[in-house]
Amino acid sequence: MNTFAKIALRNILRNKRRSLITISAVGIGLGALIFIWSFVEGAHRQMITNYTSYITSPVQVQPAGYQTNPKLERALDNSAALDARIRQNPTVRATSPRIRAEGLIASSEASVGTVILGVHPSREILVSTLNKRIAKGTFLQDGDDQQIIIGKDMATNLNVGLEDKVVFMSQAADGSIASGAYYVKGIVDSGVTEIDKGLAIITFTAADELFVMDGRPSQIAVQLHAVEESTQTAAGLRTALNDPELEVLAWNTVSPILQQWLDYDNTFIWIIVVIVMIVVAIGIMNTVLMGVLERTREFGILLALGTKEGQIIAMVGWESVFLGLIGTAAGLFLGLTSSLYFQETGVDLTIFTDALNAFYMEPVIRPCLNFKYTFLSGVMVLATSVIVSIYPAWTAAKLVPVKAIRSI
Amino acid sequence: MSKIRVDNLSKVYVTGKNIETPALSGITLEIEPREFLAIAGTSGSGKTTLLNLIGSLDAPTAGTIHFGHTEVTGMSKNELAEFRKDHIGFVFQAYNLINTLTALENVEYIMLLQGVAPAERRRRAADLLTRVGLEKYLDHFPNQMSGGQQQRVAVARAIVSEPSVILADEPTANLDSKTSEQLLDLMLELNREKGTTFVFSTHDPMVIGKVARVVNLKDGRIAP
């Protein structure tokens, strides 16, 4: 081993307790950081997966301008051919044409505003998991053209239950009055307010007849094999379809608010990263600076013997590197084992179920180890440990030999 | 081997509120190659200050120091470090070994700075420690050795790189008389054998009795 490194290592061992405290601070800080990254990554994936499996699919294909002005008149022509072309993309797992409208839904006691979706039930369950969120009754089946699915809050507001009749009213695509009566077949409890309070689902055939759509869907919901590929798939489909009359949008464009939530979360994590780095920096700097001040006389001797400033800086730098390396190894062990353990068992936050559901999360969150952030965290801790050694190293290198040797 | 020439050297320490304390005034001195010389004087006479200035561990307020034709008083910090490494050996009163290095590693250290190959420096360090009677203590750390043993390691460290001059600041101050005599005999032997110049700062009569020339200092000046 390089003699300067050997001296540095022995200096670390010289005050074992202090070094151990520093290494523990670095290790716990880094371990916590890696676990937080994993937890947030797992929570984000859950949010995106749930969000894109309820109403907003990972990718949506719809008429140009529909996103900003979703009128019934804007509908997709030749949707069967379009649907077939979308399915040719290898990242696409399933598609489901939908008619989407807004209107008033009423029972004998009350009426509320709602978004209504007309879907092919057998295809919808391939792009959406809302059928698994039925709290009462069952989901629609093909041919259930007189049936409707509503959210649990809507059911409460309308004071209706299974098999009760509700009436939907709106305006059809041809400007006529659209009005239809349906019987409640299922009640959804998703935990998401906008769904439970303001969504109703009927069959595509029923919606087609109600809104006079001539078989034209408002949009095609596209489900993917991997939701992480939403943006790339949307861009790929846009290029492949090459039709200015269409807009192909990824979920984060359809719902920028969720993306903003994720960005906010990530910003918060970076603040934690900065705090952890400050703790690491103070811990290592304290240890190394104390070590330097205690060894002023020794540095004076080294300088007297002909050691150059750069060599003194290297010697002190090695101490920080060793503390950083050992702390990083401990932190990686803590972070990886805790993340992998909870990745298997999940973190049970059942007591916060309602709050978590509102943000498209499950009560049990499974951390998801992100190797990029794990590597990045380790590198940042190491880099911090080297950077903070500059001041103590400089202090040692600038000592005047005769004064340093005289010090106690 | 080159002559050391000290010309009109002064050192004034400034303390507190610009209080000037003169430590040396107008010192002019020539030290011949191979000399075995002592700078003697009472405590506070300036002998350690003079030794530190000759060893370029401190900068003079005025005057110059030449090693042969090389003036060391105008050198940068790194140049001085380089010069000390190659030309000057130090033996300090308090031994001043590096506590985290073994006896062998302490002696090896300067050769490491000089870029000597690991096997060669290990061999030379071991030979020299054997020469000073410490062959059983090669892997001992300073705190595992007596004062006399540590000082012998310090002498081995000073001589191992074969500098032209060894500056020894009261090397016997912390040793008993028997150990002191053994150490002085060792240094005298090295002086005769290798031709190394030895300059001691001391008020120990035993050291003064062994050297060839004594320069007496009094109140920062050379006493007649």
Boltz contact constraints between the chains, C-beta under 6 A:
constraints:
  - contact:
      token1: [A, 3]
      token2: [B, 112]
      max_distance: 6.0
  - contact:
      token1: [A, 7]
      token2: [B, 100]
      max_distance: 6.0
  - contact:
      token1: [A, 10]
      token2: [B, 100]
      max_distance: 6.0
  - contact:
      token1: [A, 11]
      token2: [B, 100]
      max_distance: 6.0
  - contact:
      token1: [A, 301]
      token2: [B, 96]
      max_distance: 6.0
  - contact:
      token1: [A, 304]
      token2: [B, 57]
      max_distance: 6.0
  - contact:
      token1: [A, 304]
      token2: [B, 90]
      max_distance: 6.0
  - contact:
      token1: [A, 305]
      token2: [B, 110]
      max_distance: 6.0
  - contact:
      token1: [A, 306]
      token2: [B, 81]
      max_distance: 6.0
  - contact:
      token1: [A, 306]
      token2: [B, 84]
      max_distance: 6.0
  - contact:
      token1: [A, 306]
      token2: [B, 85]
      max_distance: 6.0
  - contact:
      token1: [A, 306]
      token2: [B, 113]
      max_distance: 6.0
  - contact:
      token1: [A, 308]
      token2: [B, 78]
      max_distance: 6.0
  - contact:
      token1: [A, 308]
      token2: [B, 81]
      max_distance: 6.0
  - contact:
      token1: [A, 401]
      token2: [B, 57]
      max_distance: 6.0
  - contact:
      token1: [A, 402]
      token2: [B, 52]
      max_distance: 6.0
  - contact:
      token1: [A, 402]
      token2: [B, 57]
      max_distance: 6.0
  - contact:
      token1: [A, 402]
      token2: [B, 58]
      max_distance: 6.0
